[in-house]
Amino acid sequence: MSRKVIEFDGVGKQYVLGTFGTGTLSHDLNRWWARVRGKEDPYLKVGEVNDRTKKGDSRFVWALKDISFSVEQGDVVGIIGKNGAGKSTLLKILSRVTSPTVGSIKVKGRIASLLEVGTGFHPEMTGRENIYMNGSIMGMTRAEITRKLDEIVDFAGVEKYLDTPVKRYSSGMIVRLGFAIAAHLDPEILVVDEVLAVGDAEFQKKAIGKMHDVANGQGRTVLFVSHNMAAVKSLCKTGVVMKNGGIEYTGDIESSVSHYLQIGNHSSEEKIIDRIKWKKPSITINKVVINGSEKAESTILSDQKTLEVEIIGHTDDPITTDVMLVFNNKDGMPLATFAPGHYYGNLMKLPAGDFHIRKTIELPKILTRGYLHVDLLMHHPMVEYQLKAPECAVLETQGFQSGFGSAMNQNDNGLIGLDEL
């Protein structure tokens, strides 16, 4: 017999833009006086919907509003929606990183969360010490953690650095260790945000497989946030679609993904730069242009021969890098890649200071009509990522079959390799 392990009841989270608290002493006094009299907080009656694409008149914004749904034991729930929809805020409230402004959450079971790179880690402590600290926070005994230690270290692949302070770990190593801890310390509920996007392809595949084992083999409950619709569909059974801080749709994962792709999540006014999910702290990105447009939507014309990508920014430190683009279908399945650095070793060495990267991609002879969802990355292959922007642009292709371009070059991984002009 199934039982509810998570129940959201009218949960809302309100923020005040630009300030801490309510901004003034008079506001704080008004809130205190309302509590003394047993009245509702007067500032809960104001506030705008969390639509970050439009300038509002109020400083009060609802990051979440009227969130009510339940999750049963053993459910694998995909929470999907565009950037700023409220997904991460929802998981932070569930994980008790922050508290709701209104409403309540009932949770039955131990929660392990992986929300951001380095969440729950003390930078001065070693990897080993952080494993024991995280396990203790989850209520495990030292003996229980010790039994799991070898398995955690083997999965994370950081044995060489286990007794090194995590402040010296790369972001990818931190993600590996953080996920290994969260997945192996026997949580009843596993909460995973898009943080896996920081890991490399091998680790992402490994992590998805582990979540399959946790959910299906061990009957645990999983809440998974991702922009990769293929991963969501392969892992999850049900879906929750969020938009502007509210729940737009709930249902089985197939219908939830279809709904998400049809509700206009790709605003024609949204810019590519706004969809950067992660970058190194030492890098600043000022402008991103794909297909001649800074906007997240553009069109590949029927007589178009090339596709240009521009990235303008600044790096505090010298970096070795290259631009990689992955072109996916609407379900998140990769169709083609542009990766000259990975395939041919054509890398750029950028000195500290301002940079302007421009790449021209040769389109293939045949391109069918439809939509291409673009993932943009800056990386030093097999060493590090400097920027990740999953699903940062949607290209509507008018389709063509003509004489220009090179023949489609299918790589060993089955993808079409796009060359640089």
VEXDOPA-450389 format. One record per residue (C-alpha): residue number from 1; residue in three letters; x, y, z. Coordinates in Angstrom, 3 decimals, decimal comma, m for minus. Layout:
VEXDOPA-450389
PT    nr   rest          X          Y          Z
PT   NUM    ALA          X          Y          Z
...
This chain:
VEXDOPA-450389
PT    nr   rest          X          Y          Z
PT     1    MET      0,000      0,000      0,000
PT     2    SER      1,478      3,341     m1,101
PT     3    ARG      1,767      6,239      1,285
PT     4    LYS      2,413      9,934      0,846
PT     5    VAL      5,946     10,905      1,864
PT     6    ILE      5,856     14,552      0,706
PT     7    GLU      2,870     16,901      0,904
PT     8    PHE      2,956     20,552     m0,182
PT     9    ASP     m0,036     22,525      1,098
PT    10    GLY     m0,438     26,073     m0,223
PT    11    VAL      3,294     26,747     m0,133
PT    12    GLY      4,484     30,197     m1,153
PT    13    LYS      7,809     32,016     m0,995
PT    14    GLN      7,967     35,807     m1,246
PT    15    TYR     11,084     37,905     m1,727
PT    16    VAL     11,699     41,639     m1,652
PT    17    LEU     13,826     42,765     m4,584
PT    18    GLY     17,023     44,581     m3,762
PT    19    THR     16,804     44,444      0,057
PT    20    PHE     16,858     42,165      3,050
PT    21    GLY     13,775     41,843      5,254
PT    22    THR     10,953     44,110      4,119
PT    23    GLY     13,242     47,041      3,475
PT    24    THR     12,190     49,464      6,221
PT    25    LEU     11,716     49,497      9,977
PT    26    SER      8,077     50,529      9,527
PT    27    HIS      7,396     47,402      7,437
PT    28    ASP      8,995     45,181     10,064
PT    29    LEU      6,927     46,853     12,811
PT    30    ASN      3,741     46,393     10,786
PT    31    ARG      4,507     42,674     10,429
PT    32    TRP      5,263     42,337     14,154
PT    33    TRP      2,037     44,128     15,128
PT    34    ALA      0,017     41,873     12,811
PT    35    ARG      1,525     38,760     14,453
PT    36    VAL      0,793     40,092     17,944
PT    37    ARG     m2,878     40,553     17,016
PT    38    GLY     m3,069     37,165     15,333
PT    39    LYS     m3,602     38,772     11,923
PT    40    GLU     m2,221     37,809      8,523
PT    41    ASP      1,052     39,366      7,420
PT    42    PRO     m0,109     42,484      5,502
PT    43    TYR      2,676     42,120      2,920
PT    44    LEU      1,463     38,702      1,829
PT    45    LYS     m1,427     40,440      0,091
PT    46    VAL      0,892     42,286     m2,270
PT    47    GLY      3,441     41,070     m4,761
PT    48    GLU      3,694     40,150     m8,394
PT    49    VAL      3,985     36,892    m10,283
PT    50    ASN      7,600     35,852    m10,787
PT    51    ASP      7,921     36,643    m14,497
PT    52    ARG     11,504     37,817    m14,866
PT    53    THR     11,046     38,782    m18,532
PT    54    LYS      8,838     41,744    m17,594
PT    55    LYS      9,607     44,789    m15,480
PT    56    GLY      7,152     45,067    m12,586
PT    57    ASP      5,948     47,859    m10,356
PT    58    SER      6,167     46,044     m7,019
PT    59    ARG      9,288     45,207     m5,001
PT    60    PHE      7,494     42,154     m3,595
PT    61    VAL      7,789     39,073     m5,798
PT    62    TRP      6,359     35,579     m5,317
PT    63    ALA      9,096     33,110     m6,282
PT    64    LEU      6,531     30,397     m5,434
PT    65    LYS      2,792     30,753     m4,929
PT    66    ASP     m0,026     28,315     m4,115
PT    67    ILE      2,074     25,161     m4,504
PT    68    SER     m0,003     22,114     m3,551
PT    69    PHE      0,811     18,543     m4,572
PT    70    SER      1,871     15,275     m2,995
PT    71    VAL      4,457     12,602     m3,755
PT    72    GLU      3,997      8,951     m2,844
PT    73    GLN      6,681      6,583     m1,650
PT    74    GLY      8,719      5,202     m4,542
PT    75    ASP      7,631      7,933     m6,978
PT    76    VAL     10,251      9,350     m9,344
PT    77    VAL      9,105     12,889    m10,089
PT    78    GLY     10,575     15,152    m12,760
PT    79    ILE     10,176     18,857    m12,011
PT    80    ILE     10,534     20,798    m15,246
PT    81    GLY     10,179     24,380    m16,405
PT    82    LYS     12,267     27,192    m17,815
PT    83    ASN     14,929     29,044    m15,816
PT    84    GLY     13,292     31,174    m13,114
PT    85    ALA     10,142     29,044    m12,912
PT    86    GLY     10,762     28,286     m9,222
PT    87    LYS     12,117     24,738     m9,422
PT    88    SER     15,252     25,302     m7,350
PT    89    THR     13,375     27,392     m4,777
PT    90    LEU     10,894     24,528     m4,383
PT    91    LEU     13,694     22,037     m3,735
PT    92    LYS     15,463     24,391     m1,324
PT    93    ILE     12,289     24,696      0,740
PT    94    LEU     11,852     20,917      0,684
PT    95    SER     15,479     20,459      1,778
PT    96    ARG     15,031     23,068      4,546
PT    97    VAL     17,698     25,348      3,081
PT    98    THR     15,090     28,110      3,317
PT    99    SER     11,609     28,280      4,810
PT   100    PRO      8,288     29,017      3,073
PT   101    THR      6,620     32,389      3,583
PT   102    VAL      3,204     30,723      3,724
PT   103    GLY      1,902     27,160      3,647
PT   104    SER      3,363     23,957      5,027
PT   105    ILE      5,278     20,854      3,935
PT   106    LYS      5,001     17,422      5,494
PT   107    VAL      7,907     15,050      4,891
PT   108    LYS      8,210     11,436      6,064
PT   109    GLY     11,720     10,110      5,721
PT   110    ARG     15,327     11,191      5,520
PT   111    ILE     16,181     13,609      2,681
PT   112    ALA     19,508     13,760      0,824
PT   113    SER     19,864     16,813     m1,418
PT   114    LEU     22,258     17,835     m4,161
PT   115    LEU     21,194     21,357     m5,095
PT   116    GLU     24,312     23,355     m5,988
PT   117    VAL     28,020     22,743     m6,416
PT   118    GLY     29,487     22,445     m2,934
PT   119    THR     26,189     22,462     m1,041
PT   120    GLY     26,778     21,132      2,471
PT   121    PHE     30,572     20,969      2,118
PT   122    HIS     33,032     22,750      4,396
PT   123    PRO     35,886     23,951      2,146
PT   124    GLU     38,577     23,570      4,827
PT   125    MET     37,641     19,953      5,603
PT   126    THR     38,892     17,005      3,570
PT   127    GLY     36,686     14,873      1,358
PT   128    ARG     36,711     12,121      3,985
PT   129    GLU     35,710     14,539      6,754
PT   130    ASN     32,906     15,965      4,650
PT   131    ILE     31,528     12,471      4,011
PT   132    TYR     31,320     11,820      7,738
PT   133    MET     29,879     15,280      8,427
PT   134    ASN     27,142     14,896      5,794
PT   135    GLY     26,267     11,419      7,032
PT   136    SER     26,015     12,675     10,611
PT   137    ILE     23,724     15,505      9,532
PT   138    MET     21,479     12,873      7,946
PT   139    GLY     21,330     11,015     11,261
PT   140    MET     23,660      8,131     10,440
PT   141    THR     26,100      6,627     12,903
PT   142    ARG     29,847      6,610     12,264
PT   143    ALA     29,773      2,835     11,801
PT   144    GLU     27,064      3,126      9,121
PT   145    ILE     29,064      5,760      7,232
PT   146    THR     32,249      3,701      7,463
PT   147    ARG     30,474      0,709      5,868
PT   148    LYS     29,521      2,918      2,914
PT   149    LEU     32,810      4,830      2,634
PT   150    ASP     34,593      2,621      0,077
PT   151    GLU     31,508      2,503     m2,136
PT   152    ILE     31,143      6,305     m2,032
PT   153    VAL     34,802      6,936     m2,838
PT   154    ASP     34,818      4,394     m5,672
PT   155    PHE     31,700      5,910     m7,257
PT   156    ALA     33,027      9,468     m6,961
PT   157    GLY     36,450      8,541     m8,341
PT   158    VAL     38,300     10,903     m5,974
PT   159    GLU     40,308      8,386     m3,926
PT   160    LYS     43,598     10,168     m4,634
PT   161    TYR     42,240     13,405     m3,166
PT   162    LEU     40,153     11,937     m0,337
PT   163    ASP     42,326     13,483      2,393
PT   164    THR     42,727     16,828      0,606
PT   165    PRO     40,595     19,860      1,612
PT   166    VAL     37,684     20,182     m0,803
PT   167    LYS     38,562     23,840     m1,453
PT   168    ARG     41,255     22,410     m3,746
PT   169    TYR     38,775     20,234     m5,669
PT   170    SER     37,560     21,210     m9,118
PT   171    SER     33,833     21,881     m9,500
PT   172    GLY     33,449     18,522    m11,246
PT   173    MET     35,138     16,663     m8,381
PT   174    ILE     32,870     18,392     m5,859
PT   175    VAL     29,793     17,364     m7,847
PT   176    ARG     31,018     13,769     m8,050
PT   177    LEU     31,613     13,533     m4,310
PT   178    GLY     28,413     15,386     m3,431
PT   179    PHE     26,266     13,107     m5,568
PT   180    ALA     28,009      9,977     m4,306
PT   181    ILE     27,294     10,999     m0,704
PT   182    ALA     23,667     11,886     m1,426
PT   183    ALA     22,971      8,660     m3,334
PT   184    HIS     24,801      6,153     m1,122
PT   185    LEU     23,906      7,176      2,426
PT   186    ASP     20,527      5,435      2,288
PT   187    PRO     18,140      8,396      2,036
PT   188    GLU     14,414      7,701      1,815
PT   189    ILE     14,104     10,762     m0,447
PT   190    LEU     16,750     11,865     m2,985
PT   191    VAL     16,547     15,434     m4,312
PT   192    VAL     18,755     16,320     m7,310
PT   193    ASP     18,851     19,696     m9,057
PT   194    GLU     20,395     20,507    m12,462
PT   195    VAL     23,782     20,499    m10,731
PT   196    LEU     24,636     17,326    m12,679
PT   197    ALA     25,028     19,562    m15,732
PT   198    VAL     28,417     20,555    m14,296
PT   199    GLY     29,692     16,971    m14,422
PT   200    ASP     31,235     15,376    m17,500
PT   201    ALA     29,310     13,087    m19,850
PT   202    GLU     30,688      9,893    m18,287
PT   203    PHE     29,648     10,951    m14,796
PT   204    GLN     26,195     12,128    m15,915
PT   205    LYS     25,547      8,678    m17,403
PT   206    LYS     26,824      7,050    m14,208
PT   207    ALA     24,672      9,325    m12,026
PT   208    ILE     21,511      8,676    m14,052
PT   209    GLY     22,159      4,934    m13,740
PT   210    LYS     22,552      5,258     m9,977
PT   211    MET     19,281      7,184     m9,719
PT   212    HIS     17,596      4,391    m11,688
PT   213    ASP     18,927      1,906     m9,134
PT   214    VAL     17,849      4,052     m6,172
PT   215    ALA     14,358      4,585     m7,573
PT   216    ASN     13,570      1,231     m9,143
PT   217    GLY     15,744     m1,270     m7,317
PT   218    GLN     15,515      0,209     m3,830
PT   219    GLY     12,068      1,790     m3,986
PT   220    ARG     13,243      5,209     m2,829
PT   221    THR     11,566      8,500     m3,743
PT   222    VAL     13,399     10,790     m6,191
PT   223    LEU     12,738     14,414     m7,165
PT   224    PHE     14,767     15,355    m10,232
PT   225    VAL     15,156     18,779    m11,855
PT   226    SER     16,697     18,893    m15,333
PT   227    HIS     16,458     20,619    m18,705
PT   228    ASN     17,457     17,371    m20,416
PT   229    MET     14,091     15,972    m21,462
PT   230    ALA     15,601     12,650    m22,550
PT   231    ALA     17,043     12,082    m19,054
PT   232    VAL     13,774     13,145    m17,421
PT   233    LYS     11,713     10,801    m19,592
PT   234    SER     14,040      7,852    m19,070
PT   235    LEU     14,192      8,259    m15,290
PT   236    CYS     10,871      9,721    m14,118
PT   237    LYS      7,356      8,320    m13,940
PT   238    THR      5,419     11,524    m13,214
PT   239    GLY      6,065     15,170    m13,953
PT   240    VAL      5,386     18,580    m12,451
PT   241    VAL      5,586     21,499    m14,898
PT   242    MET      6,286     24,878    m13,302
PT   243    LYS      5,888     28,350    m14,761
PT   244    ASN      6,352     31,757    m13,103
PT   245    GLY      6,414     30,304     m9,597
PT   246    GLY      3,300     28,176     m9,926
PT   247    ILE      2,354     24,676    m11,049
PT   248    GLU      1,221     24,699    m14,664
PT   249    TYR      0,580     20,974    m15,075
PT   250    THR      0,988     17,580    m13,358
PT   251    GLY      0,606     14,131    m14,888
PT   252    ASP      2,564     11,216    m16,301
PT   253    ILE      6,009     12,136    m17,586
PT   254    GLU      5,193     11,824    m21,303
PT   255    SER      2,245     14,227    m21,122
PT   256    SER      4,151     16,559    m18,769
PT   257    VAL      7,089     16,876    m21,164
PT   258    SER      4,728     17,430    m24,099
PT   259    HIS      2,933     20,137    m22,150
PT   260    TYR      6,227     21,807    m21,224
PT   261    LEU      7,324     21,915    m24,863
PT   262    GLN      4,025     23,465    m25,939
PT   263    ILE      3,401     26,204    m23,350
PT   264    GLY      5,770     28,769    m24,793
PT   265    ASN      8,699     28,207    m22,495
PT   266    HIS     10,979     29,757    m25,071
PT   267    SER     10,050     33,431    m24,876
PT   268    SER     10,936     35,225    m28,087
PT   269    GLU     12,227     38,133    m25,955
PT   270    GLU     14,499     36,037    m23,723
PT   271    LYS     18,215     36,302    m24,435
PT   272    ILE     20,708     33,460    m24,780
PT   273    ILE     22,934     34,980    m22,090
PT   274    ASP     20,047     34,674    m19,586
PT   275    ARG     20,116     30,892    m20,010
PT   276    ILE     23,681     30,335    m18,879
PT   277    LYS     23,289     27,726    m16,153
PT   278    TRP     26,857     27,657    m14,847
PT   279    LYS     30,240     29,276    m15,459
PT   280    LYS     33,564     29,539    m13,690
PT   281    PRO     33,596     32,415    m11,189
PT   282    SER     36,668     33,867    m12,908
PT   283    ILE     34,759     34,327    m16,190
PT   284    THR     32,284     37,073    m17,064
PT   285    ILE     30,054     36,749    m20,136
PT   286    ASN     28,805     40,016    m21,643
PT   287    LYS     27,194     38,837    m24,874
PT   288    VAL     26,257     35,595    m26,652
PT   289    VAL     25,076     35,524    m30,266
PT   290    ILE     23,921     32,390    m32,096
PT   291    ASN     22,696     32,507    m35,694
PT   292    GLY     22,998     36,304    m35,764
PT   293    SER     20,709     36,824    m32,781
PT   294    GLU     21,130     37,432    m29,049
PT   295    LYS     17,584     36,134    m28,507
PT   296    ALA     16,803     32,564    m27,546
PT   297    GLU     14,808     31,980    m30,742
PT   298    SER     15,915     32,421    m34,347
PT   299    THR     15,439     30,801    m37,753
PT   300    ILE     17,799     28,931    m40,086
PT   301    LEU     16,700     30,020    m43,550
PT   302    SER     16,299     27,617    m46,460
PT   303    ASP     19,240     29,187    m48,353
PT   304    GLN     21,516     29,579    m45,332
PT   305    LYS     24,935     27,958    m45,633
PT   306    THR     26,547     28,687    m42,259
PT   307    LEU     25,732     29,285    m38,615
PT   308    GLU     27,778     31,746    m36,550
PT   309    VAL     28,430     31,737    m32,806
PT   310    GLU     29,909     34,664    m30,876
PT   311    ILE     30,853     34,854    m27,204
PT   312    ILE     32,135     38,138    m25,752
PT   313    GLY     33,403     38,331    m22,201
PT   314    HIS     36,294     38,597    m19,767
PT   315    THR     38,495     36,102    m17,939
PT   316    ASP     40,533     36,896    m14,852
PT   317    ASP     42,928     34,043    m15,578
PT   318    PRO     44,446     32,639    m18,793
PT   319    ILE     42,405     29,694    m20,098
PT   320    THR     42,647     27,020    m22,758
PT   321    THR     39,221     26,590    m24,276
PT   322    ASP     37,004     25,885    m27,240
PT   323    VAL     33,335     26,274    m28,085
PT   324    MET     31,114     23,204    m28,315
PT   325    LEU     27,501     23,113    m29,480
PT   326    VAL     25,160     20,142    m29,212
PT   327    PHE     21,990     20,197    m31,320
PT   328    ASN     19,098     18,204    m29,821
PT   329    ASN     15,572     17,375    m30,924
PT   330    LYS     12,532     18,402    m28,865
PT   331    ASP     12,927     15,312    m26,637
PT   332    GLY     16,503     16,203    m25,715
PT   333    MET     18,112     13,559    m27,920
PT   334    PRO     21,380     14,837    m29,467
PT   335    LEU     21,440     14,903    m33,274
PT   336    ALA     24,635     16,773    m34,170
PT   337    THR     27,710     18,278    m32,536
PT   338    PHE     30,142     21,073    m33,288
PT   339    ALA     33,268     20,256    m31,301
PT   340    PRO     36,504     21,103    m33,181
PT   341    GLY     38,489     21,168    m29,943
PT   342    HIS     37,304     17,712    m28,926
PT   343    TYR     37,609     16,026    m32,327
PT   344    TYR     40,582     17,841    m33,871
PT   345    GLY     42,397     19,475    m30,940
PT   346    ASN     41,760     22,985    m32,268
PT   347    LEU     41,990     24,834    m28,952
PT   348    MET     42,236     28,542    m28,167
PT   349    LYS     44,605     29,945    m25,549
PT   350    LEU     43,008     33,092    m24,168
PT   351    PRO     45,142     35,427    m22,027
PT   352    ALA     43,670     37,140    m18,977
PT   353    GLY     41,469     40,054    m20,046
PT   354    ASP     38,662     40,657    m22,521
PT   355    PHE     37,953     38,070    m25,224
PT   356    HIS     35,812     37,830    m28,347
PT   357    ILE     35,287     34,305    m29,695
PT   358    ARG     33,724     33,848    m33,132
PT   359    LYS     33,040     30,463    m34,749
PT   360    THR     31,472     29,792    m38,147
PT   361    ILE     29,790     26,399    m38,546
PT   362    GLU     29,280     24,807    m41,950
PT   363    LEU     25,741     23,460    m42,195
PT   364    PRO     25,243     20,024    m43,808
PT   365    LYS     23,785     19,472    m47,272
PT   366    ILE     20,526     18,139    m45,858
PT   367    LEU     18,622     19,729    m42,996
PT   368    THR     15,060     18,745    m42,268
PT   369    ARG     12,334     21,189    m41,283
PT   370    GLY     11,731     21,469    m37,541
PT   371    TYR     13,329     22,736    m34,334
PT   372    LEU     16,838     22,312    m32,965
PT   373    HIS     17,457     22,871    m29,245
PT   374    VAL     21,020     24,069    m28,680
PT   375    ASP     23,371     23,342    m25,761
PT   376    LEU     26,348     25,731    m25,614
PT   377    LEU     29,575     24,930    m23,780
PT   378    MET     33,053     26,397    m23,338
PT   379    HIS     35,521     23,707    m22,313
PT   380    HIS     39,044     22,383    m22,311
PT   381    PRO     38,308     18,812    m23,482
PT   382    MET     38,921     16,134    m20,836
PT   383    VAL     40,182     18,808    m18,395
PT   384    GLU     37,448     21,253    m17,373
PT   385    TYR     34,318     23,127    m18,368
PT   386    GLN     34,304     26,931    m18,218
PT   387    LEU     30,670     27,533    m19,180
PT   388    LYS     27,500     25,475    m19,580
PT   389    ALA     24,274     26,756    m21,085
PT   390    PRO     21,923     23,778    m21,696
PT   391    GLU     19,028     24,475    m24,055
PT   392    CYS     20,110     28,112    m24,406
PT   393    ALA     18,575     28,589    m27,865
PT   394    VAL     15,900     27,144    m30,126
PT   395    LEU     16,547     27,267    m33,876
PT   396    GLU     13,625     26,843    m36,225
PT   397    THR     14,974     25,389    m39,455
PT   398    GLN     13,050     25,907    m42,684
PT   399    GLY     14,756     22,800    m44,062
PT   400    PHE     16,706     22,271    m47,239
PT   401    GLN     18,339     19,704    m49,514
PT   402    SER     20,860     21,499    m51,676
PT   403    GLY     24,383     21,432    m53,039
PT   404    PHE     26,125     23,617    m50,478
PT   405    GLY     27,810     22,329    m47,345
PT   406    SER     29,735     19,121    m46,809
PT   407    ALA     28,329     15,633    m46,649
PT   408    MET     27,073     14,638    m43,229
PT   409    ASN     29,967     13,248    m41,206
PT   410    GLN     28,698     10,648    m38,746
PT   411    ASN     30,994     10,187    m35,765
PT   412    ASP     31,639      6,995    m33,816
PT   413    ASN     29,009      8,059    m31,261
PT   414    GLY     26,343      8,253    m33,974
PT   415    LEU     26,096     12,040    m34,016
PT   416    ILE     26,511     14,208    m37,097
PT   417    GLY     29,772     16,140    m36,785
PT   418    LEU     29,585     19,739    m37,983
PT   419    ASP     32,798     21,298    m39,311
PT   420    GLU     34,202     24,791    m38,910
PT   421    LEU     34,805     27,130    m41,830
